[in-house]
Amino acid sequence: MARIAGQTAEHAGWLARFGYWFSMRRFGRVVEPLAVSAHHRAILCGYSAYELALDRTRLVDKRLKTLASLKAAALVGCPF
């Protein structure tokens, strides 16, 4: 659970609503980091660009990227 409540689709801008649609299409729900970052457009753009670049890279195996991401989140105590 995040300390900040996520932005609802009714109050979100067009960019956040596109992100919500994409998240629903890909994961079946709106992921919490996306909803929280939707409060600030610049943060949402940066976060989205980072996630897209991370997803598109082919230098490292996808399974290894996921494992490294999970380990990094566990080390810092990230609830996501």
C-alpha positions in Angstrom: 0.0 0.0 0.0 1.4 3.4 -1.0 1.5 6.3 1.3 -0.1 8.4 -1.4 -3.5 7.5 -2.8 -3.5 6.8 -6.5 -5.0 9.2 -9.0 -8.5 8.1 -10.2 -9.2 7.8 -13.9 -11.9 10.5 -13.6 -9.4 13.1 -12.3 -6.4 12.0 -14.5 -5.2 13.7 -17.6 -5.2 12.1 -21.1 -1.6 10.8 -20.6 -2.5 9.1 -17.4 -5.6 7.6 -18.8 -3.6 6.2 -21.7 -1.3 4.6 -19.2 -4.2 3.2 -17.3 -5.6 1.7 -20.5 -2.2 0.2 -21.3 -1.8 -1.2 -17.8 -5.3 -2.7 -17.9 -4.5 -4.3 -21.3 -1.2 -5.7 -20.1 -1.7 -6.6 -16.5 -5.5 -6.8 -16.1 -5.4 -3.9 -13.5 -3.9 -0.5 -13.0 -0.6 -0.9 -11.3 -0.2 1.2 -8.1 3.1 2.9 -9.1 1.4 4.2 -12.2 -1.6 5.5 -10.3 0.6 7.3 -7.8 3.0 8.8 -10.4 -0.1 10.1 -12.3 -0.3 13.0 -9.8 2.6 14.8 -11.5 2.9 14.8 -15.3 6.7 15.0 -15.5 7.2 12.2 -13.1 4.7 10.1 -15.0 6.5 10.8 -18.3 9.9 9.9 -16.7 8.6 6.8 -15.0 6.8 5.6 -18.2 9.9 6.2 -20.4 12.1 4.3 -17.9 9.7 1.3 -17.8 9.3 1.2 -21.6 13.1 1.3 -22.1 13.6 -1.4 -19.5 11.0 -3.5 -21.2 12.4 -3.0 -24.7 16.1 -3.8 -23.9 17.4 -7.0 -25.3 21.0 -7.1 -23.9 20.0 -9.2 -20.9 17.6 -12.1 -20.7 14.1 -11.1 -19.5 14.1 -13.6 -16.7 17.4 -12.2 -15.4 16.0 -8.6 -15.6 13.0 -9.7 -13.6 15.1 -11.4 -11.0 17.4 -8.4 -10.6 14.4 -6.1 -10.3 12.9 -8.2 -7.6 16.1 -8.5 -5.7 16.7 -4.7 -5.8 13.1 -4.1 -4.6 13.6 -6.5 -1.7 16.9 -4.8 -0.7 15.3 -1.4 -0.4 12.1 -2.7 1.1 9.9 -1.6 -1.9 6.3 -2.7 -1.5 5.8 -2.8 -5.3 
